Amino acid sequence: MSFNDIYEKELTFQADRRRATVEFIKNVSDLWYDKSIELVLFRNQLIDRNVSEILNLHEYAGQFVQKPISIFDTVEIAQAIAKIDLPPSKIDIGKLTYEYHLEDNQHTNATSFVVDKLMDAKDSSEITPKDVVLYGFGRIGRLLARELMTRTGRGNQLRLRAIVTRGKVDKTVLEKRASLLRNDSVHGDFPGTVGVDVENSALIINGTTVHIISANGPEEIDYTAFGISNALIIDNTGAFRDKEALERHLIPNGADKVLLTAPGKGIPNIVYGVNHQEHNPDEVDIFSAASCTTNAITPVLKVVEDSFGLKHGHLETIHAYTNDQNLVDNMHNKYRRGRAAALNMVITETGAGKAVAKALPSLEGKLTSNAIRVPVPNGSLAILNLEIESTTSIDGVNAIFKKYALEGDLVEQIKYELNDELVSSDIVGSSAPSIYDSKATIVREDGKNIILYVWYDNEYGYSHQVMRLAKYISKVRRYTYY
């Protein structure tokens, strides 16, 4: 075969592959909007992805499981899912496709395989949608609004109904709020529409009304006046940090549960996937989603503790600068944070080392921690230097983390990264709170000390953990297959 013949064959294959990807995108959309079935590919979102993004995700999937994951195979599995009757679900089509190949001789076709694998779905309970109010509209609040509206689908889970802010709400303010939601310097444009309704003091997001409520305190608001009932209040302000202050959110009519997007005092601090099941939402009304760094390191530390045993260790987080630092040198109530954030590496404290023990009590007193703020707007790195009980190797550590990233209770929390060239901008937009850098792992010669590098998008990855916890609190978690 000549070079030209080979080239023509490659062109034909690429055309067929991209055509299949277009069909796959249609299947993903139809399942989501018609049946409230969300497909993901090894926990990577598929909704609103283009052809090239879908193909790149398939490349990653193949490297991850060390077996080719073909778009032609995932199309076949997606079509099989569409043929059967399923409740609202979240299904990892990458895992299904991988298992389909492993069990080639056990099923006559893809439909019988899918029916067998998803047979437990019929036992899932019916979901009652939950109204959500965002109290505050800063970095995390706007990312939560984006995710809530992008993932609304048929509205079977969380429904964003209102956003509470301070100050007047007029045309100018509404337009500024809309612009900040629509455009983001770090995360790009919102993949939807955002308009304003001045008469009703609302944003129109993807054609849906979201009221903008002005209040100086939670007690001033009657949510039922806006048609909102039994709402989950997600507090993004950081103004209320203890149980007594957060209980103020439960005074208004129409409020039911509270979720704080910061560490809290006197309330359960939850790292979803690690300790959420220890607190029953039927018995607890106020929760904290802890911090972004705590969510990044706790899943990883749980793997280490369960697999090797942890004697003691030190955490150093190399953290993107945040809004509480000064843009230029000026007075600040904390040391060093007054120096220009975009020009300096700034040593500061982090409570993440102690906060881990709230989710994993066995680690009480075993960790020290510190932080360095660096001149990037988003994307952070935790370095864990750990003395362990048992002996291991680099291959041994990596094998354990790959297993946890592929199956078990932490698949949403830990992403196993294979890239030799990974840098901080590469992990921006990752929904996993912990991105395990397998190429950077260090193990001391005696196998008793390990140094792990864990990347995290301190805004987007954390927001997804908040969303997962919000669904648990609201009892709207769907049937999942991971």
N, C-alpha and C positions, 0 to 999 in steps of 0.2 A: 504494500500500500504506500503510495507516494505521500510526501509532506502535505500536498494540497488536499489529497483525499482525507488524510487524518484531520486536517483543519476543518474541512467541510463537515465531517462527522461530529467534531467538537461543537461547531456552531449549531447543528441540528439538536444535539443533546442539550445544550444550554437553552435553546428555544423551548424544547419540551419541558425542561425543568422549571423555567420561569412560568410557562403556561400552567403547569401543575401547581405552582405556588399561588398563582392568581385564584385557582379553584380552591386551594386550601384556605386562603384569606376569606373567600366567600363562605366556606363551611364554618370557619371560626365565627364570623359575623352572624350567620343565620342561627347557629346554636345559641349564641349569646342573646340576641334580640328576640328570637322566637321562643326559646325554651329556657332561658336563664341558665344555660350551661356554659361555663367559662373554661376554655382550654388554655393550658400553659405548657411550655416546653422546658422541662427541668426547672420549674418555678419561674421561668422568664415569661413576662407578659406577651401575649400575641395580639390582643385587640389593638387596632389602630397602627399596626406595623405595616411597612411597605415590603415589596418583594425582596429587595436586597437584605433588609433586616431579618426577614424570615429565613432566608438561605444562610445568613451568617450564624443565626441561632442554631440551625441544623448542623453547621460545621462544629460549633462548640459542643453540641450534644454528642456528636460522634467521637470527638476527642475525649470527652468526659467518661463515656462508657466503653471507650476503646473498641467500638464497633460502629460501622457506618449507619447513620440514621438518615434515611433517604426521604426526601419530600414526597416521593411517590408512595412510600409506605405510610407516612403520616396522613396523607390524603385518604388512603384506603381506610385507616382506622377512624378518621374523622367522619367519613361517610357511614361507617358502621355504627358509630355513636348516634348519628342522626336518625338511624332506622329504629332504634329501640326507645322505649318509654322510660324516661328518667326524670326524677325531681330536679329542682334547681341544684346545680352541682359545680364543683371546681375539679377538673380532671387534668392530670399531667399526661399529655399525649406522648411525650418523650419516653416516660417510664413504660406506658402501655406498649409503644412500638418496640422498645427494647425487649420487653417480656414476650411479645408476640414472636419475635425471632428465636428467643430461647426455647419456646414451646411449639416450634414449627410442626411437630408430628402429633400434637395433642388435639388439634382443632381442624375442622374441615374448611373453615373460612374465617375471615376477620370478624364477621357478625357474631358467630358462635363464641369466638374468643372474648369479645367485648361483653357479651351477655354473661359469660361465666365470671369474668373479672369484676363486673360492676353489679353483681347480683345483690350485694348488701345495700345498694342504694334504695331499694324498696322499703327498707326499715327506717329510713330517715323521717324525722317528724316535720310537720308543717311549720313554716316560718311566718311570723307576724312582722311586717315591716316596722322599722323604728325611725321616728323623727329625730333629726340631729340639729343641734344649734352650736355653731362655733362662737365661743366667747373670746373675742380677740381675732385679729386678722393680719398677723405679722408673717414671718417666713414660714413657720410650720402651719399656721392657719390657712394660708393661701395654698400650700401644697396639699393639705387635707381637702380643701375645697375642690382643687383640680381632680384629685383621685375620686372623691365622692361623686362628682358629676360625671367623670369619664366612665366610672364603673356602675352608674345607676342602672343601666339596662332597662328592665321593666319595673324597677323600683321595688323589688322583692326583699331587699335587705335594709340598707341605710339610706335615708332620704334627707338630704340637706335642705332645711326649711328656712333657716335664718342665720344671720351673722350679727353679733353684738359689738358695737364700737362706741367710743366716747366722742363727744362733740356733735355739732350739728350735722344733719344729713341733707344736703341740698344738691343741686345739679352738678356743681363743680366737684364736690366730694365724691358723689357717685361715679362720675366719670374717671376720677383718679383711682378709686378703688377698682373699677373695671379694668383700667389700663394696667395696674399692677398685677391683676389676676391674669390678664391676657398675655402680657409680655414679662419674661423673667430673664435677667442677665446671665444666670447660671443654668437654668433648666430649659430655656428656650420658650417658644410660643406654646400657649395652651392649645391642644388639638380640638378646639370646639369654638363656640360662639359666645361672646359676652356682650350684652347690651345693658342699657339702663332704663328704668321706669321711674321717672322723677315723681309723678303723681302719687305712686304707691311706695316711694322710698325703697326701691328694690333693684337688685341686679337680675337680669334675665340671662341665665346660664344654660346654654344648649336648649333654649326655648322654655325653660322652667323657672318660675318665680322663686327667688331667694330674698327674703326681706332683710333690709339693713335696719337694725334697731339701735337707737342711740340711748345709752343709759350710763349713769355714773356709778351704779351698783346693781347687783343682781336683784335686790328686793324691789326695784322700781318696775320690773317687767311682768306683764301678764301675757304669757305665751299663747294662751287660749284665744286671745283677741286676734291672733294671726292664724287660727286654725291648727295650732300645734298642741299636741297632747302627749303626755308620758315621754318627754324628750330626753335624749342623752345630751348633756351639756359638756362639750369638750373645751376646757379652759386652756387657752394658749397664751394668756397674758403674763403668767409668772407672778402676778400680783398676789394671788392667794395660794399659800403653800402648805397650810396645816388643816387639820380636820375641821376645826371651828370656823375658819374663814371659808373653806370650801362648802360647808353646810349652808351658807348663804344662798348658794345656787339652787337649793332644794325648796326655798321659801316660795318662789313664784309659782303661780298656777301653770300647769303644763310641763313642769320639770320633774324628772323621775330618777335619773342617774347622773353622776359626775365623773369625768375622766380628766385628770390633770396631765398636761404634757411636760412634766418636769418632776424631779424628785419631790416627794411629799412627806410630811411628818404626821404620825398618828394614823396613817392609812396604809393599805397594802401597796407596796411598790412592786410592780409586775414587769417581768421580762417575758413577753409572750413566747410560749414554747418551752419555757423552763419551769415557771411556778404559777402559771395562771390558774391551773386546776385546783390549787390549794385554797382558792377563795371563790365561794359560790355567789354568783350575781343575784340570786334570790335572797341572800342574807346580807350582802354588802352593797351599799349605795355609792360609795366614793372610792375611786381607784386612782393610782398614779402609774403612768407609763415609764417611770424612772427617767434616766437621761440617755442621750444618744450613745455615749461612751459605754455606759452600763449595758445597754442592749447589744453593743458590739462585742464586748469581752465575755459576758456571762455565758452565752452558748458555748463558746470556745473553752472556757474554764470548766464548764460542766463535762465536756468531752474528756478533758485532761483528768479531772477528778475521778470520773467513772472508769476511765481506761487505764490510768497509770497511778492514781493517787497523787495528791499535791501536798508537799511539805510546806513550802513557802515560796514567795515570788515577788517580783516588782513589775508594775505596769507603768510605762511611759507612753502617754498619748501625744502624738504630733498632730495638733488640731488646727483646722482652718480658723481664721479669725472670725469673730462674731460681732454682733451689733452692740454688745456692751463694752467694746473697746473704742478708743478714740481714733478718729481718722487722721488727725494730726496731734502732735504733742500738746497735752492739756491736763488740767487737774482731773483726777479720778479717785474714787474712794478706796480703790484697791491698788496695791503696789504694782508697778510695771505696766498695768493695763492702760495707763495714761499715755504711754508712748505710741507713736504712729503705727497702727496695726499693719498697714500695707508695706512698711519699710523695715520692720524688725521681727526677729524671733523673740518671743516674750515668754519667759518662764512664769507659770502661774500654778495654782493648785487645782486638783480635781478630787472630788469625793468618790469617784468611781470604785476605787479599791475597797473602801468600806461599804459602799452601796451594794456590791456584789453579794455580800453576806446576807442581805435582806432576801435575796432570791435563793442563795445557796448557803444556808447556815453553817454547813461543814467547813466553809472557808473563813469563818470569823477569825480575825486576827492574823491571817496568813499572808495578806497582801499589803504592800505599800504602793503608793501611786503619786505621780506628778504629771504635769502637763506642760507642753510648749506650744504656744500659739504661733503659727507661721503665716507668711504672706500669701495665702491662697484663700479665695472666698468660700470654697466648699471642697470636701473630700479630705478625710483624716486617716490616720494610721496609728493603731495601737501596737506597741511592742511589748510582748510578755516574756519576761525572763524567769523561768520556773524551775525549781528543784522538785523532782518527782520521786515517788516511792520505788517504782519498778524501773527496770532498765529497758531502753529502747534505742532505736536508730532513726535516721531521717526517713528511710523507707517505711519503717514501722509507724512513725507518727503520721506520715502522709497517707498511708493505707487506712488508718483509723479515721482520719478526717474525711477522706473520700467516701468511706462507708456511711458516715453520719450525714454527709451531704446528699447521698443517694437514697437513703431509706431511714425510717425512724421518725421520732418526734421533732427533730430539729432541721428537717429538710427545707423549711421556709426561712430558717434563720442563718444557715451556713451555706455559702457558695464556695465551691472548690475551684480556685483559679489556677489555670495551667500556663498562662502567658509569661514568657521569659522577659518581656519588655514592659511589664505593667508599671504605670505611674498613676499619680492621684487623679488626673483628669479622666482616666479610663474608667474609673469606678463611679463617676457621677451619673446618677440615674439608675443605680442598682437598687432593687427592692429588698435585697437581703441585708440585714443589719451587720452581718459578719462575712467578710470576704477573705477567705483563708488563702494566703499567698504561698502555694506549695513550693515554689522555686526559691523562696527566701528562708525556709526553715533551717535552723542550725541545731545540732545536737552535739553536746560535749563528748569527747572520746570515750569516757566511762559510761555514757548513756544515761546519766542521772540528771543532767541539766538540759533543758530545751528552751530555745528562743523562737517564738512564733511571731509572725508579722500578720496583722489582721487589719485590712483596709475597711473603711466604712464611709458611705455618703451620710454625713452627720445631719443632713436635712431630709433627703428623699428616703433613704433606708429606714431612718427613725420614723418618718411619717407612716410608712407601711406597717411598722410594728404597732403604732398607735391605731391604725385601721384594724389590724388583726385583733387587738385587745378590745376595740370598740364593738366589733362584731360578737366577740365572746360575751361581753357585758350585756349587750342588747339581745343575746340569744338568737342571732340570725346567721350563725355559722351554717353553711350548706354542707351537704354530703361532699366529702373530698376523697380523691384517689391520688395518692402520691407514692 
